Amino acid sequence: MGKITLLLFLFLSFNFCIAQTTVWADNFNDEDISDWTLIDADGDSNNWGDLFQIQDGNGTAVTPVSLISRSWQTSALTPDNWAISPAIDLSGASGTITVEWITQVAAASWDEEKYSLHVGASSDQSVLVNSPTSITEILGDDANTGLPVSHSLDISSLAGQSAVHIAIRHWDCTDEDFLSVDDLTVQATTLSISDYDINSFSYNYIKDLQTLNLKTSNNVITNIEIFNMLGQSLLIKRLSSTIEAVDIASLNEGLYLATVTIDERKKSFKFIKN
């Protein structure tokens, strides 16, 4: 059987255990950004995280607790402030991957805050600024409402990367007021490695023991075969009970397809060894 035909056969034969899930998020409610890298590129000693909430003259909050940078603070500022996230692991992510966030600016005519959001497989500011996965906007609206605005950016091209960083840059504006960024979230389709039940069969990968645990309610598991993503068979074991712990220490880290035989019926699933 040719490689393309075999891969198509495997694709049609296997039941994938996938889910849309939040891979990473930060809502800044704890006011702790010690795991972020902050760069005051304009050198004026004003940066992200100097405060986490904007209040009006009466002390009433006009923003949620969020990541805030200023372009005015008793006098005009011309910010070039960077906030670079900790590493985000997308090694087990696939399908459509998005980063989502909320911005808010002043409810006034001085609301034209400019910012960029860059995403890449580097924490280096000089690399991120040239990332093709970026967006640059000037915020504010004609009605000067100052309402929160939701945003989304497709970062699917970074699937499989183990250390992705999001950089937020507030720049190229002056004498406006503030930029608030909140509820940063990365959503992705991920492959589940938790228990997966179908017709009384479940599996569970135990990283510390390097085993793939298999279980049925009352049917005997008689065989398992594990393939790599090229359709090559890497491991075959004969089994003989309703509960089995299959040693997969010989397999490298990565994505695999497995098929088990249970009383002459086959059940298939996809799992990640990490």
ZADO-542921 format. One line per field, with one value per residue: z, x, y of N, C-alpha, C in turn. Coordinates in steps of 0.001 Angstrom, whole numbers, plus 500000, padded with zeros to 6 digits. Atoms other than C-alpha are relative to their C-alpha. Layout:
n_z <- (Z,...)
n_x <- (X,...)
n_y <- (Y,...)
ca_z <- (Z,...)
ca_x <- (X,...)
ca_y <- (Y,...)
c_z <- (Z,...)
c_x <- (X,...)
c_y <- (Y,...)
***
This chain:
n_z <- (500000,500084,498801,499998,499775,498630,499113,500128,499311,498563,499630,499985,499076,498603,499333,499331,498757,500057,499328,500009,498599,499693,499794,499110,499786,498922,499860,499222,498768,498838,500120,499981,501351,499806,501037,501249,500221,500268,500598,500142,501113,500139,498899,499178,498685,499938,500698,499636,498644,498956,499311,500634,500171,500166,499262,500311,498936,498784,499499,500560,501036,501368,500676,499082,499748,501322,500325,500390,500362,500105,500900,499241,498553,499550,501164,501187,500156,501334,499576,500803,498909,500407,499019,500703,499145,499811,501085,500126,500659,501034,500612,500142,500578,501434,500490,499879,498737,499969,498784,499826,498953,499912,499781,499595,499966,499275,500535,500260,501337,499941,499885,501168,499568,500994,499424,500844,499335,500797,499458,500685,499241,499438,499020,500383,500481,501382,500858,499938,500710,501415,500149,500926,499224,499273,500320,499498,500060,499237,499334,499860,500914,500224,498918,498767,498991,499046,499660,500304,501353,500098,501184,500203,501027,500315,499866,500309,500603,498930,499436,499838,499336,498552,499242,500745,499162,500454,499633,500154,500087,500003,500629,501094,499659,498908,499399,500013,498583,499569,500725,499124,500689,499004,500381,501069,500002,501191,500202,501015,500027,499426,499941,498598,499516,498820,500286,501172,499920,501135,499929,498810,500092,499666,499934,499235,500078,498740,500397,499056,500135,501420,500369,500538,499275,500746,499113,500457,498896,499828,501190,499969,500994,500475,500824,500283,500995,499971,501231,500036,500875,501374,500186,499760,498769,499132,498830,499966,498808,499739,498661,499643,498857,500130,499569,500460,499961,501118,499882,501246,499761,501201,500975,499808,499785,501236,500217,500477,500217,499434,500173,499115,500343,498821,500425,501471,500471,499914,499532,500365,499390,500228,498720,499998,498974,499706)
n_x <- (500849,499208,500030,501174,501170,499953,500336,501425,500670,499874,500800,501406,500229,499738,500861,499115,500472,499554,500902,499631,499708,499134,498627,499323,500790,499612,500959,499284,500726,499113,499042,498662,499468,498578,499562,499937,498831,500428,498913,500282,499101,499830,499136,500548,500301,501417,500067,501102,499975,499825,501278,500788,501388,500204,501138,500325,499681,500729,499503,500786,499260,500535,499526,499753,498581,499502,498655,500229,498896,500507,499408,500100,499965,499807,499462,499994,498998,499919,499557,499603,499992,500185,500277,499811,500556,499213,500122,501275,499710,500958,499497,501089,501152,500191,501208,500017,499495,500205,499775,501104,499728,500925,499358,500850,499323,500759,501289,499733,499442,498593,500119,499384,498819,499490,499307,499803,499906,499150,499919,498963,499290,498811,500270,499119,500747,499627,500582,501451,500492,500090,500790,501141,501227,500067,501067,499776,501249,500206,501282,500848,501140,500504,500902,499206,500748,499108,500497,499091,500101,499397,499168,499548,498981,499717,498576,499915,498693,499053,500311,498849,498894,500060,499735,500556,500127,500840,499449,500891,499199,500734,498958,500305,501113,499590,500956,501365,500263,499559,500384,500231,500075,500516,500523,499247,500319,499648,500912,499489,500457,498944,500215,500146,499279,500705,500830,500855,500932,500868,500444,499401,498536,499320,498541,499400,498534,499359,498677,498946,499732,499796,500907,501318,500911,501206,500987,501370,500871,500024,499500,498560,499155,499112,498879,499845,498993,499787,499429,499647,500869,499770,500679,499080,500259,498828,500104,501133,499964,501153,500509,500924,500859,500844,499182,498637,499052,499092,498754,499677,498754,499166,500478,499590,501101,500688,501398,500122,501294,500017,501219,500059,500983,500774,500934,500058,500406,498888,500220,498822,499885,498789,499481,498707,499022,499151)
n_y <- (498812,498786,499174,499129,500840,500481,498906,499749,501097,499792,498830,500366,501100,499659,499039,499068,499393,498629,499064,498592,499721,498875,500459,499060,498783,499102,498897,498989,499679,500110,498896,500594,500203,500302,500935,499252,499151,498628,499208,498569,499698,498550,499583,498924,500601,500357,501283,500880,500528,498983,500139,501051,499570,498573,499462,498609,499059,500357,501279,501102,500718,499918,501211,501125,500266,500393,499529,498609,499117,498635,499009,498740,500225,498611,499288,500857,501048,500613,501335,501160,500973,501382,501051,501275,501050,501222,500974,500705,501279,500415,501232,500953,499309,500179,499350,498543,499479,498551,499230,499060,499021,498866,498705,498879,498702,498983,499551,498583,499793,500435,501467,500642,500750,500949,501152,501184,501298,500897,501360,500756,501034,499359,498949,498899,498846,499686,501046,499887,498824,500364,501222,499887,500181,498740,499062,498638,499251,498777,500182,498829,499966,498640,499600,499902,500751,500650,501334,501109,500557,501336,500208,501378,500160,501405,500328,501431,500299,500312,501316,500885,499311,500232,498763,498868,498805,498897,498695,498853,498781,498734,499176,499067,499119,499120,499082,500530,500261,501327,501210,501153,501305,500930,501318,500662,501429,500776,501122,500925,501378,500816,501440,500363,501170,500480,501171,499849,501113,500276,501393,500614,500047,498745,500061,498923,499983,499644,499515,500399,501447,500292,501084,499715,500871,500349,500615,500243,500405,501458,500676,500222,499331,501065,499536,498571,499645,498548,499473,498584,499234,500420,501275,501113,500740,499929,500869,500935,500845,500856,499750,501093,499712,498803,498862,500211,498886,500257,499249,499288,499277,500055,499019,498622,499074,499654,500332,501365,500626,501351,500782,501156,501021,500394,501060,499982,498677,499064,498640,499227,498674,499249,499522,499318,500367,498849)
ca_z <- (500000,499024,501691,500625,500495,503848,505499,504114,505395,508856,508894,508089,510493,513650,516066,517239,520797,520317,522083,521787,524949,526586,526302,528203,529742,531884,533202,535406,538362,540705,539573,539242,535974,537336,534634,531889,530366,530443,528257,528601,525134,525265,528586,530362,533410,532657,531700,531738,535245,536982,537860,537063,537066,535878,538140,537508,539677,542153,542631,540589,538440,534701,533682,535125,536711,533584,531947,531525,529756,529697,527006,529547,533242,534560,531372,527840,527344,524114,525058,523493,526067,525536,527545,526455,527826,529363,527053,525838,524866,521565,520949,521446,519633,516174,513968,514423,517148,518165,520645,522019,524114,525160,524872,526410,526027,527527,527071,525646,522457,523619,522931,519884,521432,519007,519817,518166,519174,517885,518321,517552,518643,520333,523327,521528,520981,517703,516344,517504,515939,512510,513135,510294,512986,514112,514234,514613,515400,516466,519019,519837,518169,516841,519705,522318,524220,525897,525799,525940,522498,521838,519370,517880,515852,514098,515148,513687,511861,515247,515969,517298,518790,522424,523376,521818,523138,522840,522769,523346,522265,523088,520817,518250,520058,522536,524902,524791,528079,528665,526996,528934,527756,529491,529304,527048,526036,523645,522330,520406,519321,521496,521600,524890,526877,529657,529952,526748,527016,524048,524282,527736,526580,528066,527888,529919,529288,532484,531795,534968,534333,530529,530165,528213,530464,528805,530405,529448,531603,530922,527483,527067,525292,523088,521056,520610,517656,517658,514520,513950,511844,508678,509199,510223,512811,515756,518463,518601,521822,522545,525607,527567,530173,530746,532311,530690,531233,527990,528289,525688,527010,523677,521799,521302,522352,519788,518368,517767,516511,518357,517634,520161,519550,522034,521500,517750,517564,516997,518848,517784,519289,519018,521900,522698,524485,526265)
ca_x <- (500000,501464,502231,499425,496888,498033,497828,494330,493323,494688,493024,489644,490120,491092,488821,490630,490278,490481,489015,488972,490584,492324,496055,497153,495526,496306,493622,496085,493689,496505,498525,501519,503432,506762,506833,506487,509416,508851,510918,510817,512271,511717,513558,511144,510730,507006,506080,503448,502500,503142,499441,496773,493554,492472,490176,488341,488618,486129,488129,485703,487302,486864,488818,489054,492305,494402,497764,498055,500453,500135,500660,499828,500640,500328,502168,502473,504325,505502,505575,507496,506619,506892,505344,506471,504632,506177,506589,503370,503554,501781,503592,500346,498100,496613,493841,492821,494785,493851,495012,492193,492321,490363,491488,490111,491062,489807,486196,487360,488687,492227,491737,493915,496335,498524,499664,500943,500581,503290,503376,506365,508601,511058,511193,513606,512115,514037,512678,509101,508820,509290,506965,504482,501954,501230,498568,498895,495939,495085,492295,489512,486192,484382,481885,484680,482803,485834,484130,486086,486776,487449,490146,491340,494392,494922,498277,497738,501079,502788,501236,503811,506089,506986,507887,505636,505607,503069,504469,502298,503849,502318,504016,503980,501407,501584,499491,496452,495750,495970,495845,494344,494871,492953,491925,494687,493758,495195,492607,493579,492459,494471,494846,493594,495837,493317,490895,488943,485827,484068,481991,483450,487089,489434,493107,495455,499083,501180,504236,506178,505861,506181,503160,499930,497216,494274,491020,487682,484675,484562,486026,489532,492115,494129,496442,497830,499700,501224,502035,503916,502393,503909,501861,504870,504220,506584,505263,503038,502151,499881,497694,495273,493227,490745,493427,496851,499880,501839,505482,506172,509568,511144,509089,510412,508348,505681,502271,501142,498207,497242,494773,493710,491879,489126,487355,488061,486811,489191,489255,491594,492887,495569,497895,500904,503968,505799)
ca_y <- (500000,503420,506030,508401,505584,504252,507659,508179,504748,505555,508972,507443,504549,506457,508263,511395,512658,516421,519434,523210,524472,527394,526738,529834,532915,535947,538320,540273,540173,539169,542215,539889,540210,538987,536310,538949,540850,544638,546964,550745,551346,555133,555368,557701,555402,554952,551406,548691,547629,550949,550687,548111,550142,553582,555605,558849,561969,560522,557328,555236,552547,553120,550005,546505,545388,544981,545654,549428,551790,555595,558250,560974,561113,564679,565647,564311,561015,559398,555714,552883,550259,546511,543672,540188,537172,534071,531080,529469,525780,525031,521730,519791,522268,521895,523212,526841,528617,532148,534741,536889,540050,543140,546765,549923,553595,556854,557936,561259,562810,561933,558226,557514,555043,553107,549607,546433,542809,540458,536672,534472,531613,533973,536286,538607,542054,542548,539255,539768,543225,541596,538661,538031,537117,540665,543341,547136,549396,552924,552665,555081,555839,558877,558830,558662,555965,554359,550971,547676,546159,542458,541374,538092,537070,533726,532237,528759,529016,528580,525169,522723,525381,524772,528364,531002,534582,537394,540926,544009,547296,550720,553216,556067,558200,561058,563154,560842,559032,555273,551873,548960,545358,542591,538925,537633,534086,531515,529055,525930,522513,520140,516398,515034,512716,512217,509320,508833,506692,505154,501989,501162,501594,504220,505049,507230,508201,508279,510433,509557,505814,506064,503819,503860,502475,500722,499667,498110,497336,493607,492866,491466,493623,491286,493512,497044,498496,502010,504016,507256,510041,508558,505417,503306,500599,501111,498823,495730,493933,491000,491538,489404,491280,494102,496353,496750,498997,499182,500248,502964,504108,503130,505741,509259,512257,513074,512338,508750,506738,503574,500807,498199,494957,494153,490825,491030,494628,497521,500819,503628,506847,509480,510394,512551,511233,514051)
c_z <- (500000,501230,500062,500277,501439,500975,499944,500731,501509,500467,500114,501068,501463,500507,500825,501247,500064,500682,499816,501446,500142,500337,501035,500163,501126,500039,500917,501327,501238,500023,500087,498554,500073,498966,498610,499931,499584,499505,499819,498915,499803,501167,500879,501402,500228,499159,500345,501475,501076,500826,499204,499821,499886,500756,499568,501211,501310,500602,499516,498860,498644,499131,501002,500374,498731,499838,499374,499688,499731,498871,500566,501481,500650,498940,498842,500036,498552,500199,498861,501002,499479,501212,499246,500956,500311,498851,500068,499160,499032,499336,499810,499368,498493,499584,500101,501399,499960,501319,500040,501157,499921,500230,500457,500047,500678,499290,499783,498598,499940,500215,498901,500375,498913,500696,498933,500884,499051,500682,499217,500923,500518,501036,499697,499351,498529,499017,499939,499182,498502,499758,498998,500706,500936,499585,500617,499795,500731,500566,500141,498993,499938,501139,501340,501182,501070,500405,499704,498607,499976,498674,499919,498864,499810,500075,499702,499413,501045,500699,500052,500679,501520,500826,499154,500967,499329,500486,499732,500045,499916,499511,498987,500246,501168,500486,499810,501468,500392,499007,501019,499136,501043,499349,498765,500103,498703,499959,498891,500046,500487,500021,501455,500346,501322,499609,498872,499928,498740,500051,501075,499921,500379,499966,500756,499901,501320,499701,500912,499845,498559,499554,499420,500652,499227,500938,499274,501192,500229,498791,500029,498867,499567,499227,499956,498965,499953,498750,500225,498965,498523,499711,500217,501348,500833,501147,499888,501254,500078,501463,500345,501206,499736,500434,499610,500143,498966,500135,498653,500169,498764,498950,500336,500330,498671,499987,499371,499799,500550,499659,500912,499492,501274,499541,498517,499425,500206,500471,499749,500661,499712,501347,499823,501110,500222,501242)
c_x <- (500888,499822,498740,498745,499946,499606,498516,499221,500042,499147,498533,499696,500063,499011,500883,499342,500536,498992,500515,500171,500843,501384,500709,499127,500615,498992,500531,499327,500877,501058,501442,500438,501502,500527,499994,501322,499506,501193,499513,500928,500211,500785,499470,499595,498514,499800,498691,500146,500303,498717,499154,498527,499957,498737,499742,500296,499304,500466,499219,500769,499313,500534,500002,501472,500563,501436,499863,501318,499416,500696,499807,499989,500444,500650,500065,501151,499975,500521,500575,500224,499656,499669,500019,499629,501021,499754,498662,500259,498879,500428,498906,498765,499927,498739,500114,500434,499848,500476,498907,500322,498979,500812,498969,500856,499068,498682,500080,500582,501470,500064,500732,501338,500410,500728,500173,499997,500730,500033,501056,500677,501324,499547,500814,499178,500290,499476,498486,499474,499852,499167,498864,498660,499851,498770,500355,498723,500138,498594,499268,498864,499441,499117,500709,499346,500890,499574,501051,499723,500731,500749,500389,501007,500286,501506,500239,501352,501040,499700,501256,501185,499860,500205,499586,499823,499096,500639,498951,500861,499075,500980,499413,498713,500460,498828,498552,499628,500544,499548,499892,499885,499617,499623,500690,499788,500474,499103,500544,499251,501149,499593,499986,500855,499399,499119,499025,499104,499162,499670,500749,501517,500571,501500,500509,501510,500570,501449,501101,500392,500290,499143,498711,499054,498698,499022,498673,499173,500040,500504,501521,500689,501058,501214,500026,501088,500079,500753,500496,499138,500271,499333,500885,499688,501274,499967,498749,500145,498720,499610,498941,499121,499180,500728,501442,500810,501084,501225,500319,501274,500888,499597,500537,498786,499355,498573,499904,498545,500072,498680,500071,498923,499346,498949,499697,499416,501154,499522,501293,499995,501368,500507,501363,500868,500893,500844)
c_y <- (501242,500857,500849,499193,499518,501094,500321,498931,500195,501162,499640,498957,500417,501035,500917,500565,501426,500909,501411,500430,501252,499471,500864,501228,500823,501141,501104,500353,499921,501098,499505,499746,499719,499017,500628,500759,501380,500810,501438,500542,501493,500603,501098,499543,499764,498746,499295,499608,501021,500143,499018,500385,501517,500415,501446,500891,499721,498677,498803,499343,500154,498865,498859,499983,499386,500491,501382,500705,501387,500770,501409,499649,501303,500880,499011,498998,499509,498582,499159,498881,498618,499141,498670,498866,498914,499039,499269,498748,499639,498695,498958,500600,499784,500740,501507,500419,501514,500578,501065,500934,501124,501265,501019,501255,501004,500324,501504,500128,499606,498481,499248,499360,499007,498859,498933,498770,499060,498628,499234,499009,500547,501010,501247,501118,500285,498967,500164,501172,499726,498749,500215,499819,501190,500791,501345,500797,501330,499925,501336,499945,501410,500493,500113,499268,499369,498608,498930,499440,498662,499852,498530,499966,498517,499767,498518,499610,499613,498673,499137,500640,499871,501266,501206,501176,501020,501294,501073,501262,501218,501056,500989,500792,500872,500841,499547,499723,498623,498936,498874,498751,498955,498667,499425,498495,499380,498776,499111,498688,499148,498543,499576,498800,499530,498821,500298,498771,499900,498510,499219,499848,501358,499788,501206,499881,500494,500370,499467,498538,499599,498811,500557,499003,499830,499306,499817,499536,498501,499228,499921,500758,498994,500493,501529,500177,501528,500418,501423,500713,499755,498662,498792,499344,499944,499005,499136,499145,499182,500156,498954,500294,501260,501270,499707,501282,499707,500908,500665,500833,500043,501027,501389,500871,500354,499516,498615,499609,498578,499327,498793,499048,499517,498990,500090,501293,500961,501367,500774,501359,500584,500501,500670,499411,501223,499757)
***
